[in-house]
Amino acid sequence: MKNRANRIVLAYSGGLTSTVAIPWLAEKHGAEIVTITLDMGQGGEELEGVRDQALAAGAVRAHVLDVREEFARDYIVRALKADATADANQPMPAALGRPVIAKKLVEIAGIEQAPTVAHGCGPAGREPAGLDAAIRALSPALVVMAPARDWELSRVEAIEYAAARGMAIPVTLENPYGVDANVWGRAVDCAGADPWTEPPPELFKLTTAAAACPNEPAYVDIAFERGVPTSVNGVTMPIIDLIGTVGMIAGTHGVGRIDMMDTRSPGVRTREVSEAPAAVVLHAAHAELLKLATSKDANKFSRKVSRQYADLVERGLWFSPLRDALDAFVDKAQERVTGAIRLKLFKGDCRIVGRKVVEPARASGRRLRVVSKTH
């Protein structure tokens, strides 16, 4: 067995890049590879057999951790209360997952006494820079590697590299798309895809095409307490279950599909297709309730905080004093954000049709004041 100085803890998704990284790191650095895979609510398909797959690729140990509740409670809820979304009010499921990955990489590296961690992010853009920044904020002494920055393999060459070694990978030359998924949504990397061509239907797993959606709309009532969603259609449930329930209803009605060009680095734009049905609905509901429950000045400043919070998340600065300071303002602003929002979901459209706000003096009695209601 190699000594611990040659041990690398690799963030392992089970996808092409992280699977190929196992033998590549072992061969190039003479290292033993320990993998860590996080269940952040991406579903059984992505996690099925992931431990066996890592070991078959050459890992000496494979950790699989269930962090769904922690992810929802400590990351998603904070971002939701801050209304932190990317350009054009797009949710950020992948970016929000990075600090969780960084935290667990550092924790497992400590347990394994490994001086080096690695991840499968690509060679350019916000994703690798954000993950690197989060890791170094938690443990400056750790060496951070990103094999995809060094090996100069195209995606096709990586697939051929895996095939030559008899490795099982979830992509083929016919289906080369990479997927980043968690309970807050899924993003499909369509780098190289023609931006003029409509995305193929098989890319979508969480949402129904508008033409196939039910012909009757769904009405969803979401209740909030101090900015945190607590119930759907009158049924109180834990946050992880609430996200799943809203996502299922919204996805059935085609809500949450996003097709956009993303700027990975200056001068480099790539296509990304994503689905975030629960995130789209919950952000819309929370933003509306915040606007009604707070003063005009507080709301104006909240929008500035939202943009700053989103930028912080994108750049990997979650573990920073600035995020702590922003959270302090957000938590104060949320003291009045208690009430309910009704949304109408129909063939891809998400529209607010009803609002109720709890007066602060009456909040303990749960008496609701109807601000406006159009349904």
C-alpha positions as CSV (number, residue, x, y, z in Angstrom):
1,M,0.0,0.0,0.0
2,K,1.3,3.5,-0.9
3,N,2.0,5.9,1.9
4,R,-0.5,8.6,2.8
5,A,1.6,11.3,1.2
6,N,0.5,9.8,-2.2
7,R,-3.2,9.6,-1.3
8,I,-5.7,11.7,-3.2
9,V,-9.3,12.2,-2.3
10,L,-11.4,12.6,-5.5
11,A,-14.9,14.1,-5.7
12,Y,-16.5,11.4,-7.7
13,S,-19.8,11.9,-9.5
14,G,-19.8,8.6,-11.5
15,G,-19.6,10.6,-14.7
16,L,-17.1,10.5,-17.5
17,T,-14.5,12.9,-16.2
18,S,-14.3,11.8,-12.6
19,T,-14.3,8.1,-13.7
20,V,-11.4,8.6,-16.1
21,A,-9.6,10.7,-13.4
22,I,-9.2,7.7,-11.1
23,P,-6.7,5.7,-13.3
24,W,-5.2,8.9,-14.7
25,L,-4.3,10.3,-11.3
26,A,-3.1,6.9,-10.1
27,E,-0.8,6.5,-13.1
28,K,0.5,10.0,-13.3
29,H,1.1,10.6,-9.6
30,G,1.7,7.1,-8.4
31,A,-1.1,7.7,-5.9
32,E,-3.9,5.7,-4.3
33,I,-7.2,7.2,-5.0
34,V,-10.0,7.5,-2.4
35,T,-13.4,8.7,-3.9
36,I,-16.2,10.6,-2.2
37,T,-19.7,10.7,-3.8
38,L,-22.4,12.8,-2.3
39,D,-26.1,12.0,-2.4
40,M,-27.6,15.5,-2.8
41,G,-30.9,14.3,-4.1
42,Q,-29.9,13.6,-7.7
43,G,-31.9,10.4,-7.7
44,G,-31.1,6.7,-7.7
45,E,-30.1,6.5,-11.4
46,E,-27.0,8.6,-10.9
47,L,-26.1,6.8,-7.6
48,E,-26.8,3.3,-8.7
49,G,-23.7,1.2,-8.4
50,V,-21.5,4.3,-7.9
51,R,-19.3,2.7,-5.2
52,D,-18.7,-0.4,-7.2
53,Q,-18.0,1.7,-10.3
54,A,-15.3,3.7,-8.4
55,L,-13.7,0.6,-7.1
56,A,-13.7,-1.1,-10.5
57,A,-12.0,2.0,-11.9
58,G,-9.2,1.6,-9.4
59,A,-10.1,3.5,-6.3
60,V,-8.9,1.9,-3.0
61,R,-11.9,3.1,-1.1
62,A,-15.2,4.8,-2.1
63,H,-17.2,6.9,0.4
64,V,-20.9,7.6,-0.4
65,L,-22.5,10.1,1.9
66,D,-26.2,11.2,2.2
67,V,-26.1,15.0,2.5
68,R,-29.6,15.7,1.2
69,E,-31.0,17.3,4.4
70,E,-27.8,19.3,5.1
71,F,-27.7,20.6,1.5
72,A,-31.4,21.6,1.7
73,R,-31.2,23.1,5.2
74,D,-27.9,24.9,5.1
75,Y,-27.5,25.9,1.5
76,I,-30.7,25.8,-0.5
77,V,-32.8,27.5,2.2
78,R,-30.2,30.3,2.7
79,A,-30.0,31.0,-1.0
80,L,-33.8,30.9,-1.3
81,K,-34.2,33.4,1.5
82,A,-31.7,35.7,-0.2
83,D,-33.4,35.2,-3.6
84,A,-30.0,34.4,-5.0
85,T,-30.4,33.6,-8.7
86,A,-28.1,33.9,-11.7
87,D,-28.7,36.1,-14.7
88,A,-32.4,36.3,-15.9
89,N,-33.5,34.9,-12.5
90,Q,-32.1,31.4,-13.2
91,P,-31.7,29.1,-10.2
92,M,-28.1,27.8,-9.5
93,P,-28.3,24.1,-8.5
94,A,-24.8,23.3,-9.6
95,A,-23.2,26.4,-8.0
96,L,-25.0,25.7,-4.7
97,G,-23.7,22.2,-4.7
98,R,-20.0,23.3,-4.8
99,P,-19.6,24.4,-1.2
100,V,-21.1,21.1,0.0
101,I,-18.6,19.2,-2.2
102,A,-15.8,21.3,-0.9
103,K,-16.7,20.8,2.7
104,K,-17.0,17.1,2.4
105,L,-13.8,16.8,0.4
106,V,-11.9,18.6,3.2
107,E,-13.6,16.4,5.9
108,I,-12.7,13.1,4.2
109,A,-9.2,14.3,3.4
110,G,-8.7,14.9,7.1
111,I,-10.1,11.4,8.0
112,E,-7.9,9.8,5.3
113,Q,-4.9,12.0,6.2
114,A,-4.6,12.8,2.5
115,P,-2.6,16.0,1.6
116,T,-4.4,16.3,-1.8
117,V,-7.9,16.5,-3.1
118,A,-9.1,16.5,-6.7
119,H,-12.3,17.1,-8.7
120,G,-13.5,16.6,-12.2
121,C,-14.3,20.2,-13.2
122,G,-13.2,21.3,-16.6
123,P,-10.3,23.6,-17.5
124,A,-12.0,27.0,-17.6
125,G,-14.8,29.0,-16.2
126,R,-16.6,29.6,-12.9
127,E,-17.1,26.0,-11.9
128,P,-13.5,24.9,-11.2
129,A,-12.5,28.3,-9.9
130,G,-15.5,28.3,-7.5
131,L,-14.8,24.8,-6.2
132,D,-11.0,25.6,-5.8
133,A,-11.8,28.8,-3.9
134,A,-14.2,27.0,-1.5
135,I,-11.7,24.2,-0.8
136,R,-8.9,26.7,-0.1
137,A,-11.1,28.8,2.2
138,L,-11.7,25.7,4.4
139,S,-8.1,24.3,4.2
140,P,-5.4,26.4,2.6
141,A,-2.8,23.7,3.1
142,L,-4.5,21.2,0.9
143,V,-3.2,20.7,-2.7
144,V,-6.1,20.9,-5.1
145,M,-5.9,19.0,-8.4
146,A,-8.3,19.1,-11.4
147,P,-7.2,16.5,-13.9
148,A,-9.3,17.9,-16.7
149,R,-7.2,21.0,-16.6
150,D,-4.0,19.0,-17.2
151,W,-4.7,16.0,-19.4
152,E,-5.6,17.9,-22.5
153,L,-8.2,15.2,-23.5
154,S,-11.3,16.2,-25.5
155,R,-14.5,14.6,-24.4
156,V,-14.3,12.1,-27.2
157,E,-10.8,11.2,-26.3
158,A,-11.8,10.7,-22.7
159,I,-14.5,8.3,-23.8
160,E,-11.9,6.4,-25.9
161,Y,-9.5,6.4,-23.0
162,A,-12.1,4.8,-20.8
163,A,-13.1,2.3,-23.5
164,A,-9.5,1.2,-24.0
165,R,-9.3,0.3,-20.3
166,G,-12.7,-1.5,-20.3
167,M,-14.2,1.1,-17.9
168,A,-17.9,1.4,-17.5
169,I,-19.0,5.0,-18.1
170,P,-22.5,6.5,-18.4
171,V,-21.8,8.3,-21.7
172,T,-21.1,7.2,-25.2
173,L,-20.0,8.9,-28.4
174,E,-23.7,9.0,-29.4
175,N,-24.7,10.5,-26.0
176,P,-21.8,12.7,-24.9
177,Y,-23.6,15.1,-22.6
178,G,-22.5,15.6,-19.0
179,V,-25.1,16.0,-16.3
180,D,-24.7,17.8,-12.9
181,A,-27.8,17.1,-10.8
182,N,-29.1,17.5,-7.2
183,V,-32.4,18.0,-5.5
184,W,-32.5,21.7,-6.6
185,G,-32.3,20.8,-10.3
186,R,-30.1,19.4,-13.0
187,A,-27.8,21.0,-15.6
188,V,-26.8,19.3,-18.9
189,D,-23.5,20.5,-20.4
190,C,-24.2,20.9,-24.1
191,A,-20.8,22.3,-25.0
192,G,-20.3,21.9,-28.7
193,A,-24.0,21.5,-29.4
194,D,-25.5,23.8,-32.1
195,P,-27.2,26.7,-30.3
196,W,-29.6,27.1,-33.2
197,T,-31.0,23.5,-32.9
198,E,-33.7,22.7,-30.3
199,P,-32.5,20.5,-27.5
200,P,-33.3,16.8,-28.0
201,P,-36.3,15.6,-25.8
202,E,-34.2,13.0,-24.1
203,L,-32.2,15.6,-22.3
204,F,-35.1,16.4,-20.0
205,K,-35.8,14.1,-17.1
206,L,-37.7,16.3,-14.6
207,T,-40.1,18.2,-16.8
208,T,-42.8,17.4,-19.3
209,A,-42.9,19.0,-22.7
210,A,-45.6,21.6,-22.9
211,A,-47.5,19.7,-25.6
212,A,-47.7,16.6,-23.4
213,C,-48.7,18.5,-20.2
214,P,-52.1,18.2,-18.6
215,N,-54.8,20.3,-20.2
216,E,-55.9,21.6,-16.8
217,P,-53.7,23.8,-14.7
218,A,-52.4,23.0,-11.2
219,Y,-52.9,25.5,-8.3
220,V,-50.2,25.3,-5.7
221,D,-50.3,27.1,-2.3
222,I,-46.9,27.5,-0.7
223,A,-46.8,28.8,2.9
224,F,-43.7,30.5,4.4
225,E,-42.5,31.2,7.9
226,R,-39.8,33.8,8.2
227,G,-38.9,33.2,4.6
228,V,-38.7,29.4,4.8
229,P,-41.3,27.3,2.9
230,T,-43.1,25.1,5.3
231,S,-46.1,23.6,3.6
232,V,-47.6,22.8,0.2
233,N,-51.4,23.0,-0.3
234,G,-51.9,23.0,3.5
235,V,-49.7,20.0,4.2
236,T,-46.7,20.7,6.4
237,M,-43.5,18.8,5.5
238,P,-39.8,18.8,6.0
239,I,-37.9,21.0,3.5
240,I,-36.4,18.1,1.5
241,D,-39.8,16.6,1.0
242,L,-41.3,20.0,0.2
243,I,-38.8,20.5,-2.6
244,G,-39.5,17.1,-4.0
245,T,-43.3,17.6,-3.9
246,V,-43.1,21.1,-5.5
247,G,-40.7,19.7,-8.1
248,M,-42.9,16.8,-9.0
249,I,-46.0,19.0,-9.5
250,A,-44.2,21.7,-11.4
251,G,-42.3,19.2,-13.6
252,T,-45.5,17.5,-14.5
253,H,-46.8,20.8,-15.8
254,G,-43.6,21.6,-17.7
255,V,-42.4,24.4,-15.4
256,G,-38.6,24.8,-14.9
257,R,-37.0,24.2,-18.3
258,I,-34.1,26.6,-19.1
259,D,-32.1,26.8,-22.3
260,M,-29.4,29.4,-22.3
261,M,-25.9,30.4,-23.4
262,D,-23.6,30.5,-20.4
263,T,-20.3,32.5,-20.2
264,R,-17.8,30.0,-18.7
265,S,-14.9,32.4,-19.1
266,P,-14.2,35.7,-21.0
267,G,-15.0,35.2,-24.6
268,V,-16.1,31.6,-24.2
269,R,-19.9,30.9,-24.3
270,T,-21.4,27.5,-24.2
271,R,-24.9,26.1,-24.2
272,E,-26.4,24.8,-21.0
273,V,-29.8,23.2,-20.8
274,S,-31.2,22.8,-17.2
275,E,-34.3,21.8,-15.3
276,A,-35.2,23.3,-11.9
277,P,-38.9,23.0,-11.4
278,A,-39.0,23.3,-7.6
279,A,-36.4,26.1,-7.6
280,V,-38.3,28.1,-10.2
281,V,-41.6,27.9,-8.3
282,L,-40.1,28.5,-4.9
283,H,-38.0,31.5,-5.9
284,A,-41.0,33.1,-7.6
285,A,-43.2,32.6,-4.6
286,H,-40.6,33.8,-2.1
287,A,-39.7,36.9,-4.1
288,E,-43.4,37.9,-4.3
289,L,-44.0,37.4,-0.6
290,L,-40.8,39.3,0.3
291,K,-42.0,42.2,-1.9
292,L,-45.3,42.4,-0.1
293,A,-44.1,41.8,3.4
294,T,-41.3,44.3,3.6
295,S,-41.0,48.1,3.1
296,K,-40.0,49.6,-0.3
297,D,-36.6,50.6,1.0
298,A,-35.9,47.1,2.5
299,N,-37.1,45.5,-0.7
300,K,-34.8,47.7,-2.8
301,F,-31.8,46.8,-0.7
302,S,-32.8,43.2,-0.7
303,R,-32.5,43.1,-4.5
304,K,-28.9,44.4,-4.2
305,V,-28.1,41.8,-1.6
306,S,-29.6,39.1,-3.9
307,R,-27.2,40.0,-6.7
308,Q,-24.2,40.1,-4.4
309,Y,-25.2,36.8,-2.8
310,A,-25.6,35.2,-6.3
311,D,-22.2,36.5,-7.4
312,L,-20.6,35.2,-4.1
313,V,-22.1,31.7,-4.8
314,E,-20.9,31.7,-8.4
315,R,-17.3,32.6,-7.4
316,G,-17.1,30.0,-4.7
317,L,-17.0,32.4,-1.8
318,W,-19.6,30.7,0.3
319,F,-17.2,30.2,3.2
320,S,-16.4,33.9,3.6
321,P,-17.1,36.6,6.2
322,L,-19.1,38.4,3.5
323,R,-21.6,35.6,3.2
324,D,-22.0,35.6,7.0
325,A,-22.7,39.3,6.9
326,L,-25.2,39.0,4.0
327,D,-27.0,36.2,5.9
328,A,-27.3,38.5,8.9
329,F,-29.2,41.0,6.8
330,V,-31.3,38.4,5.0
331,D,-32.3,36.8,8.3
332,K,-33.4,40.2,9.7
333,A,-35.4,40.9,6.5
334,Q,-37.1,37.5,6.7
335,E,-38.7,38.3,10.1
336,R,-41.7,39.7,8.3
337,V,-41.8,37.2,5.4
338,T,-44.6,34.9,6.7
339,G,-47.7,34.1,4.6
340,A,-48.7,32.2,1.6
341,I,-48.5,32.5,-2.2
342,R,-50.7,30.7,-4.7
343,L,-49.3,29.8,-8.1
344,K,-50.9,28.6,-11.3
345,L,-48.9,26.1,-13.3
346,F,-49.9,25.4,-16.8
347,K,-48.0,24.0,-19.8
348,G,-44.6,25.5,-18.8
349,D,-46.0,28.7,-17.4
350,C,-45.7,29.7,-13.7
351,R,-47.9,32.5,-12.6
352,I,-48.7,34.0,-9.2
353,V,-52.5,34.3,-8.7
354,G,-52.9,34.8,-5.0
355,R,-51.1,36.3,-2.0
356,K,-51.6,36.3,1.8
357,V,-49.4,38.0,4.3
358,V,-49.3,37.5,8.1
359,E,-49.3,40.7,10.1
360,P,-46.2,40.7,12.4
361,A,-48.3,41.4,15.4
362,R,-50.6,38.5,14.7
363,A,-48.0,36.0,13.5
364,S,-48.2,33.9,16.6
365,G,-51.9,33.5,16.1
366,R,-51.4,32.5,12.4
367,R,-54.1,35.0,11.3
368,L,-53.7,35.9,7.7
369,R,-54.4,39.2,6.0
370,V,-55.3,38.9,2.3
371,V,-53.3,41.4,0.4
372,S,-54.7,40.5,-3.0
373,K,-56.2,37.4,-4.5
374,T,-57.0,36.9,-8.1
375,H,-58.2,33.3,-8.1
